[in-house]
C-alpha cells in the first residue's frame, strides 16, 4: 500500500546515521520494508537546511541516512549524532 500523503515527525539521529520511524506511523500507513520512500530531513536547530533522499525502511523500522546527506547537513556543526531532526515521508 503506497503512502498517499506526507507524514512529518520528530526524532533523534541515532548512532551510525539511523533514524527510527515511530511504530504508530508504521502501523497506521502499513509501511513495509519493500517500499521506497522519499525522505526529507531537516535539523531542528536550523529549519532552513533540508535534504531529500530516497531510501527503504528496514524491518525493525530504522532508515539509514546516506553519508553524503549527513555530511551536507552537518556543515560546520559538531557530530549530528543525538541531534533532533524533523522527518517527512
Beta strands, then each sheet from edge to edge (+ up, - down):
strand 1: 8-12
strand 2: 18-20
strand 3: 36-43
strand 4: 50-56
strand 5: 62-64
strand 6: 84-88
sheet 1: 1+ 6- 3+ 4-
sheet 2: 2+ 5-
end
